[in-house]
Amino acid sequence: MSGVRLGRPPKYLSKSIKKQAQSDERIRNLIEGKFGEAKRRFSLGRVMAKLNNTSETSIAITFLVMNLSAQKKAGFLAFFLSIS
């Protein structure tokens, strides 16, 4: 992912640079959305561990739970579709 260019913005941007910036924005929106979901649904915003190690572990466990929740949802959906 590329970031905002430093310094004065150029007058004219090529189409490839605009396309790359738009692609980066899409990726960033997806990532920010997942963090927002983790804060709302999985209490990621309430991590109050004092050590870096414990904070990182709490965050990793939160994302593990998010992944398990998504797999559970997909498993139930596949199960109910196979029944009918």
PDB file of N, CA, C and O in Angstrom, chain B, residues numbered from 101:
ATOM      1  N   MET B 101       0.841  -1.173   0.000  1.00  0.00           N
ATOM      2  CA  MET B 101       0.000   0.000   0.000  1.00  0.00           C
ATOM      3  C   MET B 101       0.887   1.236   0.000  1.00  0.00           C
ATOM      4  O   MET B 101       1.890   1.314   0.709  1.00  0.00           O
ATOM      5  N   SER B 102       0.494   2.165  -0.793  1.00  0.00           N
ATOM      6  CA  SER B 102       1.228   3.428  -0.829  1.00  0.00           C
ATOM      7  C   SER B 102       0.491   4.438   0.037  1.00  0.00           C
ATOM      8  O   SER B 102      -0.714   4.317   0.259  1.00  0.00           O
ATOM      9  N   GLY B 103       1.200   5.405   0.511  1.00  0.00           N
ATOM     10  CA  GLY B 103       0.598   6.411   1.363  1.00  0.00           C
ATOM     11  C   GLY B 103       0.500   7.741   0.639  1.00  0.00           C
ATOM     12  O   GLY B 103       0.788   7.846  -0.553  1.00  0.00           O
ATOM     13  N   VAL B 104       0.094   8.736   1.375  1.00  0.00           N
ATOM     14  CA  VAL B 104       0.000  10.077   0.829  1.00  0.00           C
ATOM     15  C   VAL B 104       1.414  10.572   0.549  1.00  0.00           C
ATOM     16  O   VAL B 104       2.311  10.432   1.380  1.00  0.00           O
ATOM     17  N   ARG B 105       1.594  11.145  -0.618  1.00  0.00           N
ATOM     18  CA  ARG B 105       2.919  11.657  -0.974  1.00  0.00           C
ATOM     19  C   ARG B 105       3.215  12.897  -0.150  1.00  0.00           C
ATOM     20  O   ARG B 105       2.340  13.730   0.084  1.00  0.00           O
ATOM     21  N   LEU B 106       4.455  13.004   0.282  1.00  0.00           N
ATOM     22  CA  LEU B 106       4.857  14.147   1.084  1.00  0.00           C
ATOM     23  C   LEU B 106       5.129  15.352   0.191  1.00  0.00           C
ATOM     24  O   LEU B 106       5.454  15.208  -0.988  1.00  0.00           O
ATOM     25  N   GLY B 107       4.994  16.518   0.761  1.00  0.00           N
ATOM     26  CA  GLY B 107       5.280  17.736   0.022  1.00  0.00           C
ATOM     27  C   GLY B 107       4.043  18.291  -0.667  1.00  0.00           C
ATOM     28  O   GLY B 107       2.910  17.891  -0.402  1.00  0.00           O
ATOM     29  N   ARG B 108       4.310  19.213  -1.545  1.00  0.00           N
ATOM     30  CA  ARG B 108       3.237  19.883  -2.265  1.00  0.00           C
ATOM     31  C   ARG B 108       2.598  18.924  -3.271  1.00  0.00           C
ATOM     32  O   ARG B 108       3.306  18.219  -3.990  1.00  0.00           O
ATOM     33  N   PRO B 109       1.262  18.895  -3.324  1.00  0.00           N
ATOM     34  CA  PRO B 109       0.619  17.990  -4.276  1.00  0.00           C
ATOM     35  C   PRO B 109       0.851  18.442  -5.720  1.00  0.00           C
ATOM     36  O   PRO B 109       0.841  19.641  -5.999  1.00  0.00           O
ATOM     37  N   PRO B 110       1.060  17.501  -6.634  1.00  0.00           N
ATOM     38  CA  PRO B 110       1.289  17.877  -8.030  1.00  0.00           C
ATOM     39  C   PRO B 110       0.010  18.394  -8.683  1.00  0.00           C
ATOM     40  O   PRO B 110      -1.094  18.059  -8.254  1.00  0.00           O
ATOM     41  N   LYS B 111       0.171  19.220  -9.733  1.00  0.00           N
ATOM     42  CA  LYS B 111      -0.997  19.758 -10.427  1.00  0.00           C
ATOM     43  C   LYS B 111      -1.754  18.660 -11.155  1.00  0.00           C
ATOM     44  O   LYS B 111      -2.984  18.617 -11.130  1.00  0.00           O
ATOM     45  N   TYR B 112      -1.012  17.778 -11.801  1.00  0.00           N
ATOM     46  CA  TYR B 112      -1.640  16.739 -12.601  1.00  0.00           C
ATOM     47  C   TYR B 112      -1.170  15.364 -12.121  1.00  0.00           C
ATOM     48  O   TYR B 112       0.027  15.131 -11.951  1.00  0.00           O
ATOM     49  N   LEU B 113      -2.111  14.471 -11.911  1.00  0.00           N
ATOM     50  CA  LEU B 113      -1.789  13.108 -11.514  1.00  0.00           C
ATOM     51  C   LEU B 113      -2.098  12.166 -12.673  1.00  0.00           C
ATOM     52  O   LEU B 113      -3.120  12.316 -13.343  1.00  0.00           O
ATOM     53  N   SER B 114      -1.233  11.214 -12.904  1.00  0.00           N
ATOM     54  CA  SER B 114      -1.493  10.261 -13.976  1.00  0.00           C
ATOM     55  C   SER B 114      -2.608   9.308 -13.554  1.00  0.00           C
ATOM     56  O   SER B 114      -2.910   9.171 -12.368  1.00  0.00           O
ATOM     57  N   LYS B 115      -3.206   8.661 -14.531  1.00  0.00           N
ATOM     58  CA  LYS B 115      -4.308   7.747 -14.250  1.00  0.00           C
ATOM     59  C   LYS B 115      -3.839   6.559 -13.422  1.00  0.00           C
ATOM     60  O   LYS B 115      -4.583   6.059 -12.579  1.00  0.00           O
ATOM     61  N   SER B 116      -2.624   6.107 -13.652  1.00  0.00           N
ATOM     62  CA  SER B 116      -2.126   4.954 -12.899  1.00  0.00           C
ATOM     63  C   SER B 116      -1.958   5.294 -11.420  1.00  0.00           C
ATOM     64  O   SER B 116      -2.230   4.456 -10.560  1.00  0.00           O
ATOM     65  N   ILE B 117      -1.514   6.507 -11.118  1.00  0.00           N
ATOM     66  CA  ILE B 117      -1.359   6.918  -9.719  1.00  0.00           C
ATOM     67  C   ILE B 117      -2.726   7.051  -9.056  1.00  0.00           C
ATOM     68  O   ILE B 117      -2.896   6.648  -7.906  1.00  0.00           O
ATOM     69  N   LYS B 118      -3.700   7.610  -9.770  1.00  0.00           N
ATOM     70  CA  LYS B 118      -5.058   7.726  -9.226  1.00  0.00           C
ATOM     71  C   LYS B 118      -5.656   6.356  -8.976  1.00  0.00           C
ATOM     72  O   LYS B 118      -6.302   6.131  -7.953  1.00  0.00           O
ATOM     73  N   LYS B 119      -5.441   5.437  -9.915  1.00  0.00           N
ATOM     74  CA  LYS B 119      -5.972   4.086  -9.779  1.00  0.00           C
ATOM     75  C   LYS B 119      -5.338   3.375  -8.587  1.00  0.00           C
ATOM     76  O   LYS B 119      -6.030   2.680  -7.843  1.00  0.00           O
ATOM     77  N   GLN B 120      -4.032   3.541  -8.400  1.00  0.00           N
ATOM     78  CA  GLN B 120      -3.333   2.933  -7.268  1.00  0.00           C
ATOM     79  C   GLN B 120      -3.850   3.509  -5.951  1.00  0.00           C
ATOM     80  O   GLN B 120      -4.045   2.768  -4.987  1.00  0.00           O
ATOM     81  N   ALA B 121      -4.071   4.805  -5.902  1.00  0.00           N
ATOM     82  CA  ALA B 121      -4.579   5.446  -4.684  1.00  0.00           C
ATOM     83  C   ALA B 121      -5.982   4.944  -4.352  1.00  0.00           C
ATOM     84  O   ALA B 121      -6.304   4.711  -3.187  1.00  0.00           O
ATOM     85  N   GLN B 122      -6.807   4.780  -5.370  1.00  0.00           N
ATOM     86  CA  GLN B 122      -8.165   4.279  -5.167  1.00  0.00           C
ATOM     87  C   GLN B 122      -8.145   2.833  -4.670  1.00  0.00           C
ATOM     88  O   GLN B 122      -8.926   2.463  -3.794  1.00  0.00           O
ATOM     89  N   SER B 123      -7.265   2.034  -5.222  1.00  0.00           N
ATOM     90  CA  SER B 123      -7.123   0.650  -4.783  1.00  0.00           C
ATOM     91  C   SER B 123      -6.672   0.589  -3.322  1.00  0.00           C
ATOM     92  O   SER B 123      -7.176  -0.219  -2.541  1.00  0.00           O
ATOM     93  N   ASP B 124      -5.723   1.446  -2.965  1.00  0.00           N
ATOM     94  CA  ASP B 124      -5.251   1.498  -1.581  1.00  0.00           C
ATOM     95  C   ASP B 124      -6.363   1.907  -0.623  1.00  0.00           C
ATOM     96  O   ASP B 124      -6.463   1.369   0.480  1.00  0.00           O
ATOM     97  N   GLU B 125      -7.193   2.848  -1.035  1.00  0.00           N
ATOM     98  CA  GLU B 125      -8.319   3.282  -0.199  1.00  0.00           C
ATOM     99  C   GLU B 125      -9.289   2.139   0.042  1.00  0.00           C
ATOM    100  O   GLU B 125      -9.785   1.977   1.158  1.00  0.00           O
ATOM    101  N   ARG B 126      -9.569   1.344  -0.980  1.00  0.00           N
ATOM    102  CA  ARG B 126     -10.481   0.201  -0.828  1.00  0.00           C
ATOM    103  C   ARG B 126      -9.931  -0.791   0.186  1.00  0.00           C
ATOM    104  O   ARG B 126     -10.664  -1.273   1.051  1.00  0.00           O
ATOM    105  N   ILE B 127      -8.647  -1.094   0.080  1.00  0.00           N
ATOM    106  CA  ILE B 127      -8.032  -2.039   1.012  1.00  0.00           C
ATOM    107  C   ILE B 127      -8.075  -1.480   2.429  1.00  0.00           C
ATOM    108  O   ILE B 127      -8.381  -2.197   3.382  1.00  0.00           O
ATOM    109  N   ARG B 128      -7.766  -0.200   2.554  1.00  0.00           N
ATOM    110  CA  ARG B 128      -7.757   0.425   3.882  1.00  0.00           C
ATOM    111  C   ARG B 128      -9.155   0.423   4.494  1.00  0.00           C
ATOM    112  O   ARG B 128      -9.302   0.192   5.694  1.00  0.00           O
ATOM    113  N   ASN B 129     -10.186   0.679   3.681  1.00  0.00           N
ATOM    114  CA  ASN B 129     -11.549   0.669   4.195  1.00  0.00           C
ATOM    115  C   ASN B 129     -11.940  -0.703   4.727  1.00  0.00           C
ATOM    116  O   ASN B 129     -12.609  -0.799   5.756  1.00  0.00           O
ATOM    117  N   LEU B 130     -11.529  -1.768   4.037  1.00  0.00           N
ATOM    118  CA  LEU B 130     -11.825  -3.115   4.514  1.00  0.00           C
ATOM    119  C   LEU B 130     -11.166  -3.380   5.864  1.00  0.00           C
ATOM    120  O   LEU B 130     -11.786  -3.930   6.774  1.00  0.00           O
ATOM    121  N   ILE B 131      -9.907  -2.981   5.977  1.00  0.00           N
ATOM    122  CA  ILE B 131      -9.169  -3.214   7.216  1.00  0.00           C
ATOM    123  C   ILE B 131      -9.769  -2.400   8.359  1.00  0.00           C
ATOM    124  O   ILE B 131      -9.967  -2.922   9.456  1.00  0.00           O
ATOM    125  N   GLU B 132     -10.058  -1.129   8.107  1.00  0.00           N
ATOM    126  CA  GLU B 132     -10.646  -0.277   9.138  1.00  0.00           C
ATOM    127  C   GLU B 132     -12.022  -0.798   9.547  1.00  0.00           C
ATOM    128  O   GLU B 132     -12.395  -0.705  10.717  1.00  0.00           O
ATOM    129  N   GLY B 133     -12.771  -1.340   8.605  1.00  0.00           N
ATOM    130  CA  GLY B 133     -14.081  -1.916   8.915  1.00  0.00           C
ATOM    131  C   GLY B 133     -13.978  -3.097   9.859  1.00  0.00           C
ATOM    132  O   GLY B 133     -14.787  -3.241  10.775  1.00  0.00           O
ATOM    133  N   LYS B 134     -12.970  -3.952   9.634  1.00  0.00           N
ATOM    134  CA  LYS B 134     -12.778  -5.103  10.516  1.00  0.00           C
ATOM    135  C   LYS B 134     -12.385  -4.653  11.924  1.00  0.00           C
ATOM    136  O   LYS B 134     -12.847  -5.229  12.909  1.00  0.00           O
ATOM    137  N   PHE B 135     -11.541  -3.635  12.023  1.00  0.00           N
ATOM    138  CA  PHE B 135     -11.182  -3.126  13.343  1.00  0.00           C
ATOM    139  C   PHE B 135     -12.406  -2.517  14.033  1.00  0.00           C
ATOM    140  O   PHE B 135     -12.579  -2.680  15.241  1.00  0.00           O
ATOM    141  N   GLY B 136     -13.249  -1.822  13.278  1.00  0.00           N
ATOM    142  CA  GLY B 136     -14.472  -1.263  13.850  1.00  0.00           C
ATOM    143  C   GLY B 136     -15.406  -2.349  14.351  1.00  0.00           C
ATOM    144  O   GLY B 136     -15.996  -2.229  15.425  1.00  0.00           O
ATOM    145  N   GLU B 137     -15.536  -3.416  13.561  1.00  0.00           N
ATOM    146  CA  GLU B 137     -16.363  -4.549  13.983  1.00  0.00           C
ATOM    147  C   GLU B 137     -15.791  -5.180  15.252  1.00  0.00           C
ATOM    148  O   GLU B 137     -16.543  -5.535  16.160  1.00  0.00           O
ATOM    149  N   ALA B 138     -14.481  -5.320  15.320  1.00  0.00           N
ATOM    150  CA  ALA B 138     -13.852  -5.897  16.509  1.00  0.00           C
ATOM    151  C   ALA B 138     -14.100  -5.023  17.736  1.00  0.00           C
ATOM    152  O   ALA B 138     -14.294  -5.544  18.834  1.00  0.00           O
ATOM    153  N   LYS B 139     -14.097  -3.720  17.565  1.00  0.00           N
ATOM    154  CA  LYS B 139     -14.344  -2.827  18.690  1.00  0.00           C
ATOM    155  C   LYS B 139     -15.800  -2.889  19.139  1.00  0.00           C
ATOM    156  O   LYS B 139     -16.083  -2.870  20.337  1.00  0.00           O
ATOM    157  N   ARG B 140     -16.727  -2.963  18.181  1.00  0.00           N
ATOM    158  CA  ARG B 140     -18.146  -2.976  18.522  1.00  0.00           C
ATOM    159  C   ARG B 140     -18.614  -4.322  19.067  1.00  0.00           C
ATOM    160  O   ARG B 140     -19.231  -4.384  20.131  1.00  0.00           O
ATOM    161  N   ARG B 141     -18.325  -5.387  18.346  1.00  0.00           N
ATOM    162  CA  ARG B 141     -18.897  -6.689  18.671  1.00  0.00           C
ATOM    163  C   ARG B 141     -18.035  -7.541  19.582  1.00  0.00           C
ATOM    164  O   ARG B 141     -18.561  -8.389  20.303  1.00  0.00           O
ATOM    165  N   PHE B 142     -16.719  -7.337  19.570  1.00  0.00           N
ATOM    166  CA  PHE B 142     -15.832  -8.229  20.295  1.00  0.00           C
ATOM    167  C   PHE B 142     -14.992  -7.514  21.352  1.00  0.00           C
ATOM    168  O   PHE B 142     -13.982  -8.057  21.797  1.00  0.00           O
ATOM    169  N   SER B 143     -15.383  -6.329  21.755  1.00  0.00           N
ATOM    170  CA  SER B 143     -14.775  -5.571  22.862  1.00  0.00           C
ATOM    171  C   SER B 143     -13.285  -5.310  22.689  1.00  0.00           C
ATOM    172  O   SER B 143     -12.549  -5.303  23.676  1.00  0.00           O
ATOM    173  N   LEU B 144     -12.833  -5.099  21.490  1.00  0.00           N
ATOM    174  CA  LEU B 144     -11.417  -4.800  21.285  1.00  0.00           C
ATOM    175  C   LEU B 144     -11.057  -3.438  21.865  1.00  0.00           C
ATOM    176  O   LEU B 144      -9.911  -3.215  22.254  1.00  0.00           O
ATOM    177  N   GLY B 145     -12.007  -2.543  21.926  1.00  0.00           N
ATOM    178  CA  GLY B 145     -11.744  -1.215  22.469  1.00  0.00           C
ATOM    179  C   GLY B 145     -11.574  -1.197  23.982  1.00  0.00           C
ATOM    180  O   GLY B 145     -11.214  -0.169  24.556  1.00  0.00           O
ATOM    181  N   ARG B 146     -11.833  -2.331  24.633  1.00  0.00           N
ATOM    182  CA  ARG B 146     -11.744  -2.379  26.087  1.00  0.00           C
ATOM    183  C   ARG B 146     -10.506  -3.118  26.572  1.00  0.00           C
ATOM    184  O   ARG B 146     -10.451  -3.531  27.730  1.00  0.00           O
ATOM    185  N   VAL B 147      -9.525  -3.291  25.720  1.00  0.00           N
ATOM    186  CA  VAL B 147      -8.285  -3.955  26.133  1.00  0.00           C
ATOM    187  C   VAL B 147      -7.522  -3.003  27.044  1.00  0.00           C
ATOM    188  O   VAL B 147      -7.152  -1.901  26.636  1.00  0.00           O
ATOM    189  N   MET B 148      -7.288  -3.439  28.283  1.00  0.00           N
ATOM    190  CA  MET B 148      -6.610  -2.577  29.255  1.00  0.00           C
ATOM    191  C   MET B 148      -5.405  -3.274  29.871  1.00  0.00           C
ATOM    192  O   MET B 148      -5.093  -3.062  31.043  1.00  0.00           O
ATOM    193  N   ALA B 149      -4.742  -4.085  29.101  1.00  0.00           N
ATOM    194  CA  ALA B 149      -3.558  -4.771  29.607  1.00  0.00           C
ATOM    195  C   ALA B 149      -2.410  -3.767  29.721  1.00  0.00           C
ATOM    196  O   ALA B 149      -2.322  -2.819  28.941  1.00  0.00           O
ATOM    197  N   LYS B 150      -1.542  -3.986  30.694  1.00  0.00           N
ATOM    198  CA  LYS B 150      -0.475  -3.024  30.943  1.00  0.00           C
ATOM    199  C   LYS B 150       0.787  -3.303  30.144  1.00  0.00           C
ATOM    200  O   LYS B 150       1.505  -2.373  29.776  1.00  0.00           O
ATOM    201  N   LEU B 151       1.062  -4.564  29.873  1.00  0.00           N
ATOM    202  CA  LEU B 151       2.282  -4.919  29.158  1.00  0.00           C
ATOM    203  C   LEU B 151       2.000  -5.084  27.671  1.00  0.00           C
ATOM    204  O   LEU B 151       0.897  -5.462  27.276  1.00  0.00           O
ATOM    205  N   ASN B 152       3.003  -4.798  26.854  1.00  0.00           N
ATOM    206  CA  ASN B 152       2.847  -4.970  25.407  1.00  0.00           C
ATOM    207  C   ASN B 152       2.504  -6.406  25.050  1.00  0.00           C
ATOM    208  O   ASN B 152       1.653  -6.665  24.199  1.00  0.00           O
ATOM    209  N   ASN B 153       3.176  -7.330  25.709  1.00  0.00           N
ATOM    210  CA  ASN B 153       2.955  -8.745  25.435  1.00  0.00           C
ATOM    211  C   ASN B 153       1.502  -9.145  25.679  1.00  0.00           C
ATOM    212  O   ASN B 153       0.889  -9.830  24.860  1.00  0.00           O
ATOM    213  N   THR B 154       0.959  -8.710  26.813  1.00  0.00           N
ATOM    214  CA  THR B 154      -0.418  -9.072  27.142  1.00  0.00           C
ATOM    215  C   THR B 154      -1.411  -8.377  26.229  1.00  0.00           C
ATOM    216  O   THR B 154      -2.425  -8.969  25.861  1.00  0.00           O
ATOM    217  N   SER B 155      -1.144  -7.149  25.859  1.00  0.00           N
ATOM    218  CA  SER B 155      -2.028  -6.445  24.927  1.00  0.00           C
ATOM    219  C   SER B 155      -2.057  -7.139  23.575  1.00  0.00           C
ATOM    220  O   SER B 155      -3.124  -7.339  22.995  1.00  0.00           O
ATOM    221  N   GLU B 156      -0.895  -7.500  23.081  1.00  0.00           N
ATOM    222  CA  GLU B 156      -0.828  -8.191  21.791  1.00  0.00           C
ATOM    223  C   GLU B 156      -1.543  -9.530  21.850  1.00  0.00           C
ATOM    224  O   GLU B 156      -2.205  -9.926  20.891  1.00  0.00           O
ATOM    225  N   THR B 157      -1.413 -10.226  22.970  1.00  0.00           N
ATOM    226  CA  THR B 157      -2.094 -11.512  23.130  1.00  0.00           C
ATOM    227  C   THR B 157      -3.605 -11.318  23.142  1.00  0.00           C
ATOM    228  O   THR B 157      -4.333 -12.092  22.520  1.00  0.00           O
ATOM    229  N   SER B 158      -4.085 -10.293  23.843  1.00  0.00           N
ATOM    230  CA  SER B 158      -5.523 -10.013  23.887  1.00  0.00           C
ATOM    231  C   SER B 158      -6.066  -9.697  22.498  1.00  0.00           C
ATOM    232  O   SER B 158      -7.136 -10.172  22.119  1.00  0.00           O
ATOM    233  N   ILE B 159      -5.333  -8.906  21.757  1.00  0.00           N
ATOM    234  CA  ILE B 159      -5.756  -8.533  20.407  1.00  0.00           C
ATOM    235  C   ILE B 159      -5.754  -9.763  19.500  1.00  0.00           C
ATOM    236  O   ILE B 159      -6.680  -9.955  18.712  1.00  0.00           O
ATOM    237  N   ALA B 160      -4.712 -10.598  19.608  1.00  0.00           N
ATOM    238  CA  ALA B 160      -4.641 -11.814  18.791  1.00  0.00           C
ATOM    239  C   ALA B 160      -5.789 -12.756  19.111  1.00  0.00           C
ATOM    240  O   ALA B 160      -6.364 -13.358  18.204  1.00  0.00           O
ATOM    241  N   ILE B 161      -6.133 -12.894  20.387  1.00  0.00           N
ATOM    242  CA  ILE B 161      -7.244 -13.765  20.777  1.00  0.00           C
ATOM    243  C   ILE B 161      -8.558 -13.214  20.253  1.00  0.00           C
ATOM    244  O   ILE B 161      -9.423 -13.979  19.825  1.00  0.00           O
ATOM    245  N   THR B 162      -8.722 -11.888  20.280  1.00  0.00           N
ATOM    246  CA  THR B 162      -9.937 -11.275  19.749  1.00  0.00           C
ATOM    247  C   THR B 162     -10.101 -11.597  18.274  1.00  0.00           C
ATOM    248  O   THR B 162     -11.193 -11.959  17.836  1.00  0.00           O
ATOM    249  N   PHE B 163      -9.025 -11.470  17.502  1.00  0.00           N
ATOM    250  CA  PHE B 163      -9.137 -11.767  16.079  1.00  0.00           C
ATOM    251  C   PHE B 163      -9.294 -13.262  15.827  1.00  0.00           C
ATOM    252  O   PHE B 163      -9.918 -13.650  14.840  1.00  0.00           O
ATOM    253  N   LEU B 164      -8.749 -14.102  16.686  1.00  0.00           N
ATOM    254  CA  LEU B 164      -8.978 -15.538  16.580  1.00  0.00           C
ATOM    255  C   LEU B 164     -10.460 -15.849  16.779  1.00  0.00           C
ATOM    256  O   LEU B 164     -11.042 -16.644  16.040  1.00  0.00           O
ATOM    257  N   VAL B 165     -11.061 -15.219  17.781  1.00  0.00           N
ATOM    258  CA  VAL B 165     -12.490 -15.418  18.043  1.00  0.00           C
ATOM    259  C   VAL B 165     -13.322 -14.916  16.869  1.00  0.00           C
ATOM    260  O   VAL B 165     -14.319 -15.539  16.502  1.00  0.00           O
ATOM    261  N   MET B 166     -12.917 -13.792  16.276  1.00  0.00           N
ATOM    262  CA  MET B 166     -13.645 -13.287  15.102  1.00  0.00           C
ATOM    263  C   MET B 166     -13.600 -14.294  13.964  1.00  0.00           C
ATOM    264  O   MET B 166     -14.615 -14.540  13.314  1.00  0.00           O
ATOM    265  N   ASN B 167     -12.421 -14.884  13.715  1.00  0.00           N
ATOM    266  CA  ASN B 167     -12.286 -15.870  12.650  1.00  0.00           C
ATOM    267  C   ASN B 167     -13.102 -17.118  12.945  1.00  0.00           C
ATOM    268  O   ASN B 167     -13.746 -17.662  12.048  1.00  0.00           O
ATOM    269  N   LEU B 168     -13.084 -17.580  14.200  1.00  0.00           N
ATOM    270  CA  LEU B 168     -13.874 -18.749  14.566  1.00  0.00           C
ATOM    271  C   LEU B 168     -15.367 -18.481  14.421  1.00  0.00           C
ATOM    272  O   LEU B 168     -16.123 -19.362  14.011  1.00  0.00           O
ATOM    273  N   SER B 169     -15.785 -17.281  14.753  1.00  0.00           N
ATOM    274  CA  SER B 169     -17.189 -16.909  14.609  1.00  0.00           C
ATOM    275  C   SER B 169     -17.613 -16.927  13.139  1.00  0.00           C
ATOM    276  O   SER B 169     -18.699 -17.403  12.807  1.00  0.00           O
ATOM    277  N   ALA B 170     -16.760 -16.412  12.269  1.00  0.00           N
ATOM    278  CA  ALA B 170     -17.075 -16.411  10.836  1.00  0.00           C
ATOM    279  C   ALA B 170     -17.121 -17.837  10.293  1.00  0.00           C
ATOM    280  O   ALA B 170     -17.980 -18.154   9.471  1.00  0.00           O
ATOM    281  N   GLN B 171     -16.203 -18.706  10.743  1.00  0.00           N
ATOM    282  CA  GLN B 171     -16.213 -20.094  10.291  1.00  0.00           C
ATOM    283  C   GLN B 171     -17.439 -20.827  10.803  1.00  0.00           C
ATOM    284  O   GLN B 171     -18.014 -21.649  10.090  1.00  0.00           O
ATOM    285  N   LYS B 172     -17.844 -20.539  12.029  1.00  0.00           N
ATOM    286  CA  LYS B 172     -19.043 -21.165  12.584  1.00  0.00           C
ATOM    287  C   LYS B 172     -20.272 -20.768  11.771  1.00  0.00           C
ATOM    288  O   LYS B 172     -21.121 -21.603  11.460  1.00  0.00           O
ATOM    289  N   LYS B 173     -20.353 -19.497  11.436  1.00  0.00           N
ATOM    290  CA  LYS B 173     -21.485 -19.012  10.646  1.00  0.00           C
ATOM    291  C   LYS B 173     -21.520 -19.695   9.279  1.00  0.00           C
ATOM    292  O   LYS B 173     -22.583 -20.108   8.817  1.00  0.00           O
ATOM    293  N   ALA B 174     -20.367 -19.811   8.640  1.00  0.00           N
ATOM    294  CA  ALA B 174     -20.294 -20.464   7.330  1.00  0.00           C
ATOM    295  C   ALA B 174     -20.632 -21.947   7.447  1.00  0.00           C
ATOM    296  O   ALA B 174     -21.277 -22.503   6.558  1.00  0.00           O
ATOM    297  N   GLY B 175     -20.207 -22.594   8.530  1.00  0.00           N
ATOM    298  CA  GLY B 175     -20.506 -24.009   8.746  1.00  0.00           C
ATOM    299  C   GLY B 175     -21.988 -24.245   8.931  1.00  0.00           C
ATOM    300  O   GLY B 175     -22.541 -25.182   8.356  1.00  0.00           O
ATOM    301  N   PHE B 176     -22.647 -23.404   9.730  1.00  0.00           N
ATOM    302  CA  PHE B 176     -24.090 -23.540   9.918  1.00  0.00           C
ATOM    303  C   PHE B 176     -24.843 -23.313   8.612  1.00  0.00           C
ATOM    304  O   PHE B 176     -25.806 -24.017   8.309  1.00  0.00           O
ATOM    305  N   LEU B 177     -24.403 -22.341   7.858  1.00  0.00           N
ATOM    306  CA  LEU B 177     -25.058 -22.057   6.583  1.00  0.00           C
ATOM    307  C   LEU B 177     -24.925 -23.252   5.640  1.00  0.00           C
ATOM    308  O   LEU B 177     -25.896 -23.646   4.994  1.00  0.00           O
ATOM    309  N   ALA B 178     -23.733 -23.826   5.562  1.00  0.00           N
ATOM    310  CA  ALA B 178     -23.529 -24.995   4.710  1.00  0.00           C
ATOM    311  C   ALA B 178     -24.360 -26.172   5.195  1.00  0.00           C
ATOM    312  O   ALA B 178     -24.911 -26.917   4.385  1.00  0.00           O
ATOM    313  N   PHE B 179     -24.455 -26.348   6.513  1.00  0.00           N
ATOM    314  CA  PHE B 179     -25.248 -27.438   7.067  1.00  0.00           C
ATOM    315  C   PHE B 179     -26.720 -27.286   6.720  1.00  0.00           C
ATOM    316  O   PHE B 179     -27.354 -28.251   6.294  1.00  0.00           O
ATOM    317  N   PHE B 180     -27.274 -26.089   6.894  1.00  0.00           N
ATOM    318  CA  PHE B 180     -28.692 -25.892   6.618  1.00  0.00           C
ATOM    319  C   PHE B 180     -29.003 -25.942   5.125  1.00  0.00           C
ATOM    320  O   PHE B 180     -30.099 -26.343   4.734  1.00  0.00           O
ATOM    321  N   LEU B 181     -28.057 -25.541   4.299  1.00  0.00           N
ATOM    322  CA  LEU B 181     -28.286 -25.643   2.855  1.00  0.00           C
ATOM    323  C   LEU B 181     -28.230 -27.096   2.384  1.00  0.00           C
ATOM    324  O   LEU B 181     -28.898 -27.461   1.417  1.00  0.00           O
ATOM    325  N   SER B 182     -27.437 -27.925   3.062  1.00  0.00           N
ATOM    326  CA  SER B 182     -27.342 -29.328   2.661  1.00  0.00           C
ATOM    327  C   SER B 182     -28.568 -30.126   3.094  1.00  0.00           C
ATOM    328  O   SER B 182     -28.892 -31.145   2.484  1.00  0.00           O
ATOM    329  N   ILE B 183     -29.253 -29.668   4.147  1.00  0.00           N
ATOM    330  CA  ILE B 183     -30.458 -30.352   4.632  1.00  0.00           C
ATOM    331  C   ILE B 183     -31.618 -30.162   3.665  1.00  0.00           C
ATOM    332  O   ILE B 183     -32.350 -31.108   3.375  1.00  0.00           O
ATOM    333  N   SER B 184     -31.785 -28.949   3.171  1.00  0.00           N
ATOM    334  CA  SER B 184     -32.957 -28.647   2.340  1.00  0.00           C
ATOM    335  C   SER B 184     -32.795 -29.039   0.924  1.00  0.00           C
ATOM    336  O   SER B 184     -33.707 -28.840   0.121  1.00  0.00           O
TER     337      SER B 184
END
